[in-house]
Amino acid sequence: MKKSKKILIKYFKKENEIDSLFKAVDKDSLKLFAEMMRDRYGS
């Protein structure tokens, strides 16, 4: 039981890291995408 608990905690830590990574990437890529669209369609 103890062993699986440790693994779970490790897994959740990794999940949070991945989640925050995606959030950071998402914001930057959305900004970039918006700029590209502005350049293309010139609003």
MIROLUM-589610 format. One record per residue (C-alpha): x, y, z; residue in three letters; residue number from 1. Coordinates in steps of 0.5 Angstrom, whole numbers. Each point is the difference from the previous one (the first is absolute). Example, Ala and Ser with C-alpha at 12.3 -4.5 7.8 and 13.67 -1.06 7.14 Angstrom:
2
<rec><east>25</east><north>-9</north><up>16</up><res>ala</res><n>1</n></rec>
<rec><east>2</east><north>7</north><up>-2</up><res>ser</res><n>2</n></rec>
//
This chain:
43
<rec><east>0</east><north>0</north><up>0</up><res>met</res><n>1</n></rec>
<rec><east>6</east><north>5</north><up>2</up><res>lys</res><n>2</n></rec>
<rec><east>3</east><north>-1</north><up>-7</up><res>lys</res><n>3</n></rec>
<rec><east>-6</east><north>1</north><up>-4</up><res>ser</res><n>4</n></rec>
<rec><east>-1</east><north>7</north><up>4</up><res>lys</res><n>5</n></rec>
<rec><east>7</east><north>2</north><up>-2</up><res>lys</res><n>6</n></rec>
<rec><east>-1</east><north>-2</north><up>-7</up><res>ile</res><n>7</n></rec>
<rec><east>-7</east><north>4</north><up>0</up><res>leu</res><n>8</n></rec>
<rec><east>4</east><north>6</north><up>3</up><res>ile</res><n>9</n></rec>
<rec><east>5</east><north>0</north><up>-5</up><res>lys</res><n>10</n></rec>
<rec><east>-5</east><north>-1</north><up>-6</up><res>tyr</res><n>11</n></rec>
<rec><east>-4</east><north>6</north><up>2</up><res>phe</res><n>12</n></rec>
<rec><east>6</east><north>5</north><up>1</up><res>lys</res><n>13</n></rec>
<rec><east>2</east><north>-2</north><up>-7</up><res>lys</res><n>14</n></rec>
<rec><east>-7</east><north>1</north><up>-2</up><res>glu</res><n>15</n></rec>
<rec><east>0</east><north>7</north><up>3</up><res>asn</res><n>16</n></rec>
<rec><east>7</east><north>2</north><up>-4</up><res>glu</res><n>17</n></rec>
<rec><east>-3</east><north>-2</north><up>-6</up><res>ile</res><n>18</n></rec>
<rec><east>-6</east><north>4</north><up>1</up><res>asp</res><n>19</n></rec>
<rec><east>4</east><north>6</north><up>1</up><res>ser</res><n>20</n></rec>
<rec><east>4</east><north>-1</north><up>-5</up><res>leu</res><n>21</n></rec>
<rec><east>-6</east><north>-1</north><up>-5</up><res>phe</res><n>22</n></rec>
<rec><east>-3</east><north>7</north><up>3</up><res>lys</res><n>23</n></rec>
<rec><east>7</east><north>4</north><up>-1</up><res>ala</res><n>24</n></rec>
<rec><east>0</east><north>-3</north><up>-7</up><res>val</res><n>25</n></rec>
<rec><east>-7</east><north>1</north><up>-2</up><res>asp</res><n>26</n></rec>
<rec><east>0</east><north>8</north><up>2</up><res>lys</res><n>27</n></rec>
<rec><east>6</east><north>1</north><up>-4</up><res>asp</res><n>28</n></rec>
<rec><east>-2</east><north>-4</north><up>-6</up><res>ser</res><n>29</n></rec>
<rec><east>-7</east><north>4</north><up>0</up><res>leu</res><n>30</n></rec>
<rec><east>4</east><north>6</north><up>0</up><res>lys</res><n>31</n></rec>
<rec><east>4</east><north>-2</north><up>-6</up><res>leu</res><n>32</n></rec>
<rec><east>-6</east><north>-2</north><up>-3</up><res>phe</res><n>33</n></rec>
<rec><east>-4</east><north>6</north><up>1</up><res>ala</res><n>34</n></rec>
<rec><east>6</east><north>4</north><up>-3</up><res>glu</res><n>35</n></rec>
<rec><east>0</east><north>-4</north><up>-6</up><res>met</res><n>36</n></rec>
<rec><east>-7</east><north>1</north><up>-1</up><res>met</res><n>37</n></rec>
<rec><east>1</east><north>7</north><up>1</up><res>arg</res><n>38</n></rec>
<rec><east>5</east><north>1</north><up>-5</up><res>asp</res><n>39</n></rec>
<rec><east>-3</east><north>-4</north><up>-5</up><res>arg</res><n>40</n></rec>
<rec><east>-7</east><north>3</north><up>0</up><res>tyr</res><n>41</n></rec>
<rec><east>2</east><north>7</north><up>3</up><res>gly</res><n>42</n></rec>
<rec><east>-5</east><north>2</north><up>5</up><res>ser</res><n>43</n></rec>
//
